[in-house]
Amino acid sequence: MRKQIAAANWKMNLTYDQGEALLKEIIGAGIQLSSNQQALFAVPFPYLAMAKAAVKGQTNFDIAAQNCSNKKSGAYTGEVSVEMLQSMGIGYCVIGHSERREYFMESNKVLAEKVNICLENNITPIFCCGEALQVREESAQNAFVQQQLEESLFHLTPDQVQKVVIAYEPIWAIGTGKTASTEQAQEMHAHIRQVLAGKYGEAVAGNISILYGGSVKANNAAELFACPDVDGGLVGGASLLAQDFVQIIKALKSSN
Ligand SMILES: O=C[C@H](O)COP(=O)(O)O
């Protein structure tokens, strides 16, 4: 089912106590989500159990990991497997964030393996894509994002691809305060849906949530989320501030 999703990505921020206090404050705001709305918190690995306990009993609030290994198990010191995540009741994992692609050299091929291993273990991948500034300046963003989708997702069956959440994050908008305009966001989201429809058909493409990420703030979320093909956001900086993220969750559309 195509959901409207506000996903916090804490990245490598906050101490354990700060994270716990932040979750308590957001939950304390008493937001009621409808069945097609979801609030997610992608927290650092050591905080997963605490965060899972914090959202327990909150309808449509859940926890995500920020990354996972592409290997099943074994001698990979420092890695975290999807089996480990699944054994803790974690149902979502961010895959292929641009920071992973850039600093940890994650290729489309490795990300395809991570998507596969997530789906095999009933974990919803939040698959990130998006172009760098230079690519946009060359007006090559549509082809660039299409290639990311083709190389990491197009081996999936229609049933499988509908279980993936896609996050479009133009790299030039991440942490820079430069948000894509609503026109730029809608244009790319429509392109992504069209690419998916070309491969899997309109019905399948229409079932896939496509989130926008890149300087989503309390004061621009409603405008971005109102775009017909924008199904919420993947939020970095503003997700570290309780009042701001509460506003962002409240900005989700109530219907698709
Ligand atoms: O995962 C979140 C994105 O990288 C966006 O980060 P930002 O909201 O700080 O720009």
The ligand as a Gaussian input file, in Angstrom:
#p B3LYP/6-31G(d) Opt

LIG

0 1
 O       18.453000      11.495000       4.941000
 C       18.197000      12.699000       4.946000
 C       18.757000      13.568000       3.950000
 O       20.098000      13.349000       3.753000
 C       18.387000      15.017000       4.101000
 O       19.154000      15.647000       5.094000
 P       18.775000      17.156000       5.470000
 O       17.316000      17.162000       5.793000
 O       19.644000      17.503000       6.632000
 O       19.062000      17.990000       4.250000

